[in-house]
Amino acid sequence: MKIYRNCSLLPYNTFGVDGRCSALVEYDTEQELCDILNLVQKGELPSPVLQIGQGSNILFTGDFEGTLLHCSISGIQVLDSSDTEVLVKVGAGVVWDDFVSQCVENGWYGAENLSLIPGLTGSAAVQNIGAYGTEVKDIIASVRCFDMREGLYRTFDVNECGYGYRDSLFKKCRDLTVTFVTFRLSTEKSFNLSYSALQQAALAEGADSLSHIRDIVCRIRRSKLPDVSTLGSAGSFFKNPLVERSLFESLKQKWPDIPGFGDNSGTGPVKLSAGWLIEKCGWKGKSLGRAGVYEKQALVIVNLSGATGEEIAALSRLVADDVFKKFGVSLSPEVLIL
Ligand SMILES: Cc1cc2nc3c(=O)[nH]c(=O)nc-3n(C[C@H](O)[C@H](O)[C@H](O)COP(=O)(O)OP(=O)(O)OC[C@H]3O[C@@H](n4cnc5c(N)ncnc54)[C@H](O)[C@@H]3O)c2cc1C
């Protein structure tokens, strides 16, 4: 393991905000987590301790007075395979899109709709990343963790991971550090084309291979989302809010085109589009100082040039306040604000 003191946060967040942390530890085996815990308990590494990946869903609003742990556990290992599926164990430090690329090369179906999502594989399991009708929980078999409170290793079957929309047990229990994720992928041809833009493009182009579907997903993403190497962001800043159906019905009377996604019963809660609500408040393409609302997608807040984390957070609060004033709907951030 390598320990850096008074380390810059700049390489560790895709918003591109500057700041420092008291200590940063890079480790590449799960055994090292025992040693790290030891150092924390002896006070040789400052608390609090936070695990990070590529920082593509974190906003630092100031210095981090504690220890950041950055996982570089590597490896993609086939554990088992049958005529129809394959079980693959992946190190938490593997770049998520590198793994998706390997799946496509090997003819493993299930991860392709999640192409090009930034971040590491461990974080993907924490966040339950999702895109184009697929969530990563759909292909996870189990998640292995080191419990920083108990000092022991634990493996959670997917049903024990508490998965929900961008939510998991690991988000709630910060002591659980993900070290490996095991995926169950299909070796039989099957695509998830439930997302209409993906379906339309696949039909129009006669897409019939994993690599073609991956190409389409990447193309759609590049047309809508900023490239973080030139424009800092963390993707969607807010979650899509879930509201009571009665509120949705009353909003629909005033705004007949408001999008809402509910279950088929027609009685349960309805998920609204946070991007639509923000756009209706007139924020799309607008800015506050050096922070802005992305011109192509109102759900994305961007660092226009040298913004501080606090400036970005201030803009997000203003946007959420306006949405609440206009629609009576509270937006909660998807991004971890520190
Ligand atoms: C341009 C852009 C587009 C995006 N598009 C999408 C999208 O389509 N869908 C989507 O779901 N997300 C999307 N995101 C958000 C982001 O990519 C995901 O949330 C991603 O999984 C974060 O990975 P990371 O490695 O950067 O994690 P970080 O941002 O570093 O951390 C995220 C969270 O995971 C925790 N964590 C990290 N590693 C571990 C570990 N090993 N053990 C325990 N906890 C850990 C952190 O403490 C933090 O709470 C996008 C982001 C950007 C910048």
Ligand as a Chemical Component Dictionary entry (heavy atoms), coordinates in Angstrom:
data_LIG
# 
_chem_comp.id                   LIG 
_chem_comp.type                 NON-POLYMER 
_chem_comp.pdbx_formal_charge   0 
_chem_comp.three_letter_code    LIG 
# 
loop_
_chem_comp_atom.comp_id 
_chem_comp_atom.atom_id 
_chem_comp_atom.alt_atom_id 
_chem_comp_atom.type_symbol 
_chem_comp_atom.charge 
_chem_comp_atom.model_Cartn_x 
_chem_comp_atom.model_Cartn_y 
_chem_comp_atom.model_Cartn_z 
_chem_comp_atom.pdbx_ordinal 
LIG C1  C1  C 0 -20.454 11.842 -17.173 1  
LIG C2  C2  C 0 -21.046 10.912 -16.139 2  
LIG C3  C3  C 0 -22.071 10.057 -16.492 3  
LIG C4  C4  C 0 -22.620 9.179  -15.547 4  
LIG N1  N1  N 0 -23.628 8.350  -15.937 5  
LIG C5  C5  C 0 -24.184 7.497  -15.039 6  
LIG C6  C6  C 0 -25.230 6.593  -15.429 7  
LIG O1  O1  O 0 -25.644 6.539  -16.593 8  
LIG N2  N2  N 0 -25.770 5.806  -14.477 9  
LIG C7  C7  C 0 -25.330 5.800  -13.175 10 
LIG O2  O2  O 0 -25.867 5.044  -12.362 11 
LIG N3  N3  N 0 -24.333 6.639  -12.781 12 
LIG C8  C8  C 0 -23.749 7.471  -13.676 13 
LIG N4  N4  N 0 -22.751 8.326  -13.284 14 
LIG C9  C9  C 0 -22.323 8.356  -11.866 15 
LIG C10 C10 C 0 -21.056 7.514  -11.543 16 
LIG O3  O3  O 0 -20.366 7.194  -12.708 17 
LIG C11 C11 C 0 -21.404 6.232  -10.794 18 
LIG O4  O4  O 0 -22.081 6.521  -9.596  19 
LIG C12 C12 C 0 -20.158 5.397  -10.480 20 
LIG O5  O5  O 0 -20.517 4.110  -10.036 21 
LIG C13 C13 C 0 -19.216 6.067  -9.464  22 
LIG O6  O6  O 0 -18.002 5.347  -9.509  23 
LIG P1  P1  P 0 -16.684 5.922  -8.844  24 
LIG O7  O7  O 0 -15.664 4.837  -8.896  25 
LIG O8  O8  O 0 -16.312 7.189  -9.480  26 
LIG O9  O9  O 0 -17.168 6.099  -7.348  27 
LIG P2  P2  P 0 -17.011 7.371  -6.392  28 
LIG O10 O10 O 0 -17.754 8.516  -6.986  29 
LIG O11 O11 O 0 -15.601 7.552  -6.043  30 
LIG O12 O12 O 0 -17.812 6.844  -5.122  31 
LIG C14 C14 C 0 -19.205 6.659  -5.186  32 
LIG C15 C15 C 0 -19.696 6.087  -3.860  33 
LIG O13 O13 O 0 -19.240 4.761  -3.699  34 
LIG C16 C16 C 0 -18.470 4.612  -2.494  35 
LIG N5  N5  N 0 -17.419 3.643  -2.784  36 
LIG C17 C17 C 0 -16.530 3.694  -3.806  37 
LIG N6  N6  N 0 -15.786 2.578  -3.838  38 
LIG C18 C18 C 0 -16.205 1.800  -2.800  39 
LIG C19 C19 C 0 -15.807 0.516  -2.287  40 
LIG N7  N7  N 0 -14.851 -0.216 -2.868  41 
LIG N8  N8  N 0 -16.448 0.046  -1.184  42 
LIG C20 C20 C 0 -17.430 0.761  -0.589  43 
LIG N9  N9  N 0 -17.830 1.984  -1.031  44 
LIG C21 C21 C 0 -17.228 2.485  -2.118  45 
LIG C22 C22 C 0 -17.994 6.016  -2.169  46 
LIG O14 O14 O 0 -17.747 6.175  -0.783  47 
LIG C23 C23 C 0 -19.181 6.839  -2.647  48 
LIG O15 O15 O 0 -20.203 6.818  -1.683  49 
LIG C24 C24 C 0 -22.146 9.188  -14.208 50 
LIG C25 C25 C 0 -21.102 10.054 -13.859 51 
LIG C26 C26 C 0 -20.546 10.897 -14.812 52 
LIG C27 C27 C 0 -19.424 11.799 -14.425 53 
# 
loop_
_chem_comp_bond.comp_id 
_chem_comp_bond.atom_id_1 
_chem_comp_bond.atom_id_2 
_chem_comp_bond.value_order 
_chem_comp_bond.pdbx_ordinal 
LIG C1  C2  SING 1  
LIG C2  C3  SING 2  
LIG C2  C26 DOUB 3  
LIG C3  C4  DOUB 4  
LIG C4  N1  SING 5  
LIG C4  C24 SING 6  
LIG N1  C5  DOUB 7  
LIG C5  C6  SING 8  
LIG C5  C8  SING 9  
LIG C6  O1  DOUB 10 
LIG C6  N2  SING 11 
LIG N2  C7  SING 12 
LIG C7  O2  DOUB 13 
LIG C7  N3  SING 14 
LIG N3  C8  DOUB 15 
LIG C8  N4  SING 16 
LIG N4  C9  SING 17 
LIG N4  C24 SING 18 
LIG C9  C10 SING 19 
LIG C10 O3  SING 20 
LIG C10 C11 SING 21 
LIG C11 O4  SING 22 
LIG C11 C12 SING 23 
LIG C12 O5  SING 24 
LIG C12 C13 SING 25 
LIG C13 O6  SING 26 
LIG O6  P1  SING 27 
LIG P1  O7  DOUB 28 
LIG P1  O8  SING 29 
LIG P1  O9  SING 30 
LIG O9  P2  SING 31 
LIG P2  O10 DOUB 32 
LIG P2  O11 SING 33 
LIG P2  O12 SING 34 
LIG O12 C14 SING 35 
LIG C14 C15 SING 36 
LIG C15 O13 SING 37 
LIG C15 C23 SING 38 
LIG O13 C16 SING 39 
LIG C16 N5  SING 40 
LIG C16 C22 SING 41 
LIG N5  C17 SING 42 
LIG N5  C21 SING 43 
LIG C17 N6  DOUB 44 
LIG N6  C18 SING 45 
LIG C18 C19 SING 46 
LIG C18 C21 DOUB 47 
LIG C19 N7  SING 48 
LIG C19 N8  DOUB 49 
LIG N8  C20 SING 50 
LIG C20 N9  DOUB 51 
LIG N9  C21 SING 52 
LIG C22 O14 SING 53 
LIG C22 C23 SING 54 
LIG C23 O15 SING 55 
LIG C24 C25 DOUB 56 
LIG C25 C26 SING 57 
LIG C26 C27 SING 58 
# 
